[in-house]
Amino acid sequence: MNSHRKPIRLLAGVLSVLAVASLSQVSQATGTVSKGDLNGPWMMALSGNTGCGISALHVTVNLNNGTGSATIQGNATGCGIATTTSLPFAIETLNANGSGTANLSCGSGCGWNFQIQVAPDRSTFSLVDVTDSLNTLAGVAIHQ
């Protein structure tokens, strides 16, 4: 007799669960972001135009209070495939909201100045070189 109500109840239940799930958010760290929050190993994927032309770079660095020694593995149209080690990487400035600046050397007289933004949970940060018209690198760093 009331068999048509069961599908309606089931549908209402499913919609209720979906509504609650859509309102839920993953918990993220909050508060002041500091250089110490970024300690440990990082992997960066960067691509764009450099002094060597169109480039794709894989960078690893172990940060300690914002500085570390990086290894760059890259492929560039004008310079080919290369790996360079022991290159300085430094978080130059870091604001409480996670925005700041960083510098990655690519050898003598070579380097990139990045604007960065650290994610609230400190697991990633974005990098964009906007200070040099000849370098248009951008990418992301992932905490390993």
N, C-alpha and C positions, 0 to 999 in steps of 0.2 A: 503494500500500500504506500509506504513512504520511501520506496527504493530510490526515487529521484533525489532525495535529500542527501544521501551518502556521497555522491560525486560533488555536490555543492559544498558539503562540509570538508571534504578532502581538498578541494580547490581553495577554499577559504584558509585552511590550515597551511597549505603550501605557500600561498600568497603572504600569510602572516610571517612565516619563517623567512621568506625572501626579503620582506620589508625590514625585519629586524637585522638580518645579515647586511643589508645595504647601508644601514646606519652605523654599523660597527666599523671601527678603524683599528689598524695595527698600531700598537703602542710604540712610540718613538721617544728617544731620549730628548730632553729639553735642557735649557739652561745655557750658560756661557760656554762657548766652544774655545778650547785652548790648544796650543801646539802639542801639549802632552797627550791630548785625546787622540792624536794621530800617530802615536808611537807604534812601531812594528812594521812588518813587511807590506808593501804596496805594489800593485801592478798597474801600469798606465797604458792605455791604448790611445795613441795620438795620430791624427792624419791631417793633411793639408799641404800647403805650399811652403817650402823652405828655400834656403840658398841653394839647395840641391835639386830643386824642382818639386814635383808632386811626390809626397813622402807618406809612408806608413811606418809608424814606430811602435815598438813594444819596449816599455821601460820598466825596470824593476828597481826598487829602492827600499832600504830599511830605515825608517825615520826614527830619530831620537831627538825629541824636543824641537822638531821642525827641520832638522838637517839630516842629510845622509849622502852616501856615495851610490850613484846610479849606474846601471848598465843599460845601454841603448842598443837594441837590435833593430835595424831598419832597412828599408828598401826605398830608394829614391831614384827618380828617372835620370837625374844628372850625376849621381854618385854611386849607384849600384847598391848591392847588398853588403852590409857591414855590421860588425858588433864592436862597440866601444865601451870600455869599463872604467870604473873609478872616476866618474864625472860628478861634480858637485850638484846637489839639488837642495834648495832651501825654501822653506815657507818664510817669506820676508816679513809679511804682515798678516795678522789674523784678527779680525774683529769678533766681538762677542756673538754675533749672529752667524758666523761661519764664513763671511766674505773676507777676501784678502788678496794677497799677491804671492807669487812664487817664481823662482828662477831655476831653470835647468840649463847647465852648461852642455855644449856639444863639442868641446875642445877649445883650443887656444883661439881667442877672438871670436868665438861662436857661442850663442846661447839664445834662450827664449825667455821672455818675461810674460808671465801668465796672470790673468785675473782668475781667481778660484772661488768656488762656493762649496763649502762642506755641507753634506746632508745632515739633517737634525740627528740621525742615529749614528753619525760619524763613520758609516761603512763605506761611503764613496765621497769623492769630490770631483767637480767639473773643472776643466782648465781651458782657457781661451787666450791666445796671444793676440791682443788688440793694440799693442804698443808699437809694432814695427810693420810698416806696410809691405815689407818683403817676406814676412813670416806670418802665415795665417793658420797656424796649428790650432787644433781644438780636440778635446777628448775627455776621457773620464779615467779616474783612478779608483781602484777597488782594493779595499783592505783585505788582505789574505789571511 
